[in-house]
Amino acid sequence: MKFNTKTIHAGVHPDPETGAIMTPIYQTSTYAQKAPGDHKGYEYSRTHNPTRTQLQNNLAALENARFGMCFSTGMAAIDAVIKLLHPGDEVIATNDLYGGSYRIFTKVFAAYGIVFHFVDMSDVENVKQKINDKTKLIWVETPTNPLLKIIDISAMADIAKSNSCLLCVDNTFASPYLQNPMDLGADIVMHSVTKYINGHSDVVMGALVCNDENLHERLTFIQNSCGGTPGPQDCFLALRGIKTLHLRMQRHCENGEAIAHFLHNHPKVDKVYWPGFTEHPNHEIAKTQMRAFGGMMSFTLKGDKLEDAFKVISSTKLFTLAESLGGVESLCGHPASMTHASIPKEEREKAGLKDTLIRLSVGIEDVDDLIEDLKQAIG
Ligand SMILES: *Cc1c(COP(=O)(O)O)cnc(C)c1O
């Protein structure tokens, strides 16, 4: 089955009882048993829920994986992956990373004795230098946030395999439409379903997919023990959102390309970070591992004045100033004071993240209106 068919049909089936074409919301905490242990595969909704099962199977299919697991949030999914580790284990992670991931690594799990190294993974050598026999996990986010660097997933998979450690790819920015890390050798793919997958800014949810049966068992054990599971109503909404994922992504990419070029040619704009430009330093890798270049981009203004960046993000009318990304509506944000505020300024600047950087999540509105909006805001 091709991707555009999978979004609609994979893993879901009409309700056997009524024929309802849409997966029902099984709003139930528990399930009747005929005799102790004699049930239909469902005992208690922290462990399993039929609405969630169909979403999990659908997500696994979208990422070409055997197993899917849905979590209450993206952070709960990340939490479960790190709980595979033990004190003394080491993790190598992307330095240009989602702020919440940096926070849970450094402010929660470091206290449990897990050691995190943050390196610029767009240079594979940096990972090779840090890896040792205590490394148990390589954590990749690509495109990176907010600088849109591209990390070579296959190269990371090779390093992980030759050092017997796991490779987990946070695929939130790309979505399964643009990139399938399992096909490139990842052991686990993580998503904030909140973003492109659900796509309508009305659900917070996370997901993991994997192929290894033992890994799946350990992750579901952690999830059932710790409890970060989503409710059936949210699973229904995510399934509904996914049915148009391919159409939305197609438009996000078209609009993204037009806006990247508009910004690139604007006299007041200094740099535009978007992997679709041939002069982007990782464009060649992007071309090999992504189907298109997406609707996420960042740019800086000439002159480097923080007030100028603040003026732009407070003057847009269609681009709403807000955290998050990947919804149908266009959003703009200021990483240094919003999504990445939990990363110390010194660390931010080391990673090349200027205080004047503006991030855009280009939505699926009419692109002419979006360009007009940016035109009047940048001035
Ligand atoms: C939003 C996001 C997360 C966290 O997901 P939540 O659903 O907000 O908990 C993790 N990684 C990336 C890249 C994100 O954008």
The ligand as an SDF file (V2000), in Angstrom:
LIG
                    3D

 15 15  0  0  0  0  0  0  0  0999 V2000
    6.7110   19.1670   20.4910 C   0  0  0  0  0  0  0  0  0  0  0  0
    7.8960   18.3310   20.3460 C   0  0  0  0  0  0  0  0  0  0  0  0
    8.2170   17.3410   21.2950 C   0  0  0  0  0  0  0  0  0  0  0  0
    7.3840   17.1240   22.5510 C   0  0  0  0  0  0  0  0  0  0  0  0
    6.1100   16.6770   22.2690 O   0  0  0  0  0  0  0  0  0  0  0  0
    4.7960   17.0670   23.1480 P   0  0  0  0  0  0  0  0  0  0  0  0
    3.7050   16.4210   22.3850 O   0  0  0  0  0  0  0  0  0  0  0  0
    4.7200   18.5570   23.1940 O   0  0  0  0  0  0  0  0  0  0  0  0
    5.0030   16.4920   24.5060 O   0  0  0  0  0  0  0  0  0  0  0  0
    9.3530   16.5780   21.0710 C   0  0  0  0  0  0  0  0  0  0  0  0
   10.1430   16.7730   19.9860 N   0  0  0  0  0  0  0  0  0  0  0  0
    9.8670   17.7070   19.0590 C   0  0  0  0  0  0  0  0  0  0  0  0
   10.7640   17.8730   17.8960 C   0  0  0  0  0  0  0  0  0  0  0  0
    8.7490   18.5210   19.2130 C   0  0  0  0  0  0  0  0  0  0  0  0
    8.4960   19.4700   18.2960 O   0  0  0  0  0  0  0  0  0  0  0  0
  1  2  1  0
  2  3  1  0
  2 14  2  0
  3  4  1  0
  3 10  2  0
  4  5  1  0
  5  6  1  0
  6  7  2  0
  6  8  1  0
  6  9  1  0
 10 11  1  0
 11 12  2  0
 12 13  1  0
 12 14  1  0
 14 15  1  0
M  END
$$$$
